[in-house]
Amino acid sequence: MTNGRTSSRWCAAGLLVALAALTASGCERGLLRQFEYDEDLYLALDGTATVYVNGSLPAFVALRGADFDVNPAARFDKDRVAAFFAGPGVRVVRVTSSRRQGRRFAHVRLEVDDIRKLPQTRAFSWATIRFDRMDTLYRFHETLGASANKAVGDVGWKGTELVGFRAHLPSKIAYHNAGPDNLLRGNILAWEQALAERLAGQPLEMEARMEPTTILYHTLWLFLGSMAAAFAALGLIIWWVVKRGKDRIADAA
C-alpha cells in the first residue's frame, strides 16, 4: 500500500511539474498575453470574412475616436458599440462586454461581405486592405496608418499594453511577413505592436500569400484517398481469402 501511495504521489507531482512547465512555456511564448485591443480575422478565398474585435472602451476611443463612456461604472451601451462597427457590407452579429483591470471591454463579432471594403467603415478606416491574385497565389495585404490618438485621461494604462492582429487564413501559407518568431501554427499568423506605438500611428504592415485551394479541400482529398486505399486493401484481402478457399477445394478434389 505504501509503495502504491508513494507512486501515486510521485505521478501527481510529475503532472504538476509538467503543467507548471507548460504554463511557463506558454507565458514565455506569448500565448497567454492579454491585449488592450485585438482583431481576429477569419478570411475566405472569396473575400468574405468573419472578424472578432476585442478591446477596452478607452482603447476604442483613443485608437479609433469612438464616442464611448470610458467610466467603468457607466452602463454598457451595446447599441452604441454596434452602431460604431456597422457599415455597408458589415453586419454586427454579436456584442458582449467584460471587465478587466478596472476597465470595461467590448467583444464584437462582424460578418463582412468583402474584406477589401472593410476600411470604408469608421472603425477600420485606419486600414488599407488588398486581397487579390498574385500569379498562382492569393495575396492578403493590410497596412495600418494613423490612429485617432484621442485623449482618454488616466484609465490605468501602465505603458506595457499591447495590440494584436491575427489572421486565420483558408489555405496553405506560402509567404508571410509575421517574422521568424511568429509563434502560431498552421494557417494562423499574428502581428503585435505596443499600444503606445499604435497610438502614435507607427505603421504596421501585414502580408501573407496563400495557395488557391483551401485546407478543407486538401483535407477532403486526403480523406477520400485514405478511404480509397482502405477499400482497395479490403478488396485485396477478400480476393486472397476467396482464392485460398478455391485452391484448398481444388487440392481436396
C-alpha positions, -999 to 999 in steps of 0.1 A, spaced: 0 0 0 28 24 9 46 18 -24 13 24 -43 6 56 -25 42 68 -30 40 60 -67 7 79 -69 22 109 -52 52 109 -75 29 107 -105 8 137 -92 40 157 -85 52 149 -120 20 161 -135 21 193 -115 57 200 -126 47 193 -163 17 216 -160 39 243 -145 64 239 -172 37 241 -199 22 272 -183 56 289 -180 64 280 -216 30 294 -227 37 327 -209 72 328 -223 60 322 -258 33 349 -255 3 325 -257 -12 339 -225 -7 376 -232 -36 400 -227 -42 426 -253 -58 460 -248 -71 458 -284 -70 428 -308 -86 417 -340 -91 381 -352 -97 378 -390 -112 346 -404 -108 350 -442 -123 330 -470 -109 328 -506 -139 346 -520 -131 377 -499 -158 372 -473 -147 372 -436 -157 369 -400 -139 395 -378 -138 394 -340 -127 426 -323 -119 428 -286 -108 459 -268 -112 482 -238 -136 511 -243 -107 535 -237 -87 518 -265 -116 522 -289 -119 559 -280 -81 566 -281 -73 545 -312 -105 549 -333 -121 581 -319 -152 563 -308 -177 582 -286 -179 557 -257 -181 565 -220 -148 552 -206 -160 552 -170 -160 516 -159 -191 522 -137 -211 536 -166 -238 514 -182 -225 495 -212 -243 507 -243 -244 477 -266 -264 496 -293 -238 524 -295 -210 499 -299 -229 480 -326 -236 513 -345 -199 522 -344 -188 490 -361 -217 486 -386 -214 497 -422 -222 488 -458 -215 451 -462 -206 448 -425 -231 431 -401 -227 432 -364 -237 397 -352 -229 399 -315 -218 424 -289 -208 414 -254 -188 430 -226 -165 422 -197 -143 439 -172 -105 436 -167 -80 456 -147 -106 482 -139 -117 488 -175 -147 478 -195 -140 457 -226 -163 451 -256 -163 420 -277 -177 423 -312 -184 397 -339 -187 410 -375 -197 393 -408 -180 411 -438 -191 407 -474 -159 419 -489 -127 423 -468 -114 449 -492 -143 473 -484 -139 470 -446 -118 502 -444 -149 522 -456 -163 518 -421 -153 542 -394 -140 515 -371 -115 503 -397 -107 535 -416 -71 534 -404 -65 503 -426 -57 498 -463 -66 463 -474 -58 444 -506 -69 409 -514 -61 397 -549 -44 371 -571 -6 373 -574 5 348 -601 -7 314 -588 -13 326 -552 -38 348 -533 -23 378 -515 -36 394 -484 -20 428 -476 -31 452 -448 -14 484 -437 -25 503 -406 -19 540 -406 -26 568 -381 -48 563 -351 -72 589 -337 -48 594 -308 -77 608 -288 -71 617 -251 -89 595 -226 -73 606 -193 -59 582 -167 -75 549 -174 -49 527 -157 -26 521 -186 10 513 -175 27 516 -208 32 479 -214 -2 473 -231 -2 455 -265 -24 455 -295 -26 423 -316 -38 413 -351 -44 376 -361 -53 362 -395 -68 328 -398 -62 320 -435 -81 295 -455 -53 277 -473 -16 268 -470 6 298 -465 34 303 -490 48 335 -476 42 359 -447 60 388 -430 49 380 -395 85 373 -387 106 342 -379 94 343 -343 57 340 -352 45 315 -326 12 304 -340 10 272 -361 -8 260 -392 -26 287 -411 -27 313 -383 -5 344 -383 -1 370 -356 13 406 -356 18 426 -324 25 462 -316 28 483 -284 -3 503 -277 18 534 -274 32 528 -309 -2 523 -324 -15 554 -307 14 573 -322 5 560 -357 36 539 -363 27 519 -394 21 482 -392 22 461 -424 7 426 -426 11 404 -456 5 368 -464 4 348 -497 -16 316 -498 -24 287 -522 -56 289 -542 -72 258 -527 -85 257 -492 -71 235 -464 -106 219 -463 -102 209 -499 -68 193 -493 -82 175 -462 -112 162 -481 -90 148 -509 -67 132 -483 -97 116 -466 -110 103 -499 -76 90 -508 -73 72 -475 -108 57 -479 -99 45 -514 -67 29 -501 -86 12 -473 -113 -2 -497 -85 -14 -521 -67 -32 -492 -100 -47 -481 -108 -59 -516 -73 -74 -519 -78 -93 -487 -112 -106 -498 -97 -117 -531 -69 -135 -514 -92 -153 -489 -115 -164 -518 -86 -176 -538 -72 -196 -509 -105 -212 -504 -108 -222 -541 -72 -236 -540 -80 -258 -510 -111 -271 -526 -92 -279 -558 -64 -297 -537 -90 -317 -518 -107 -328 -551 
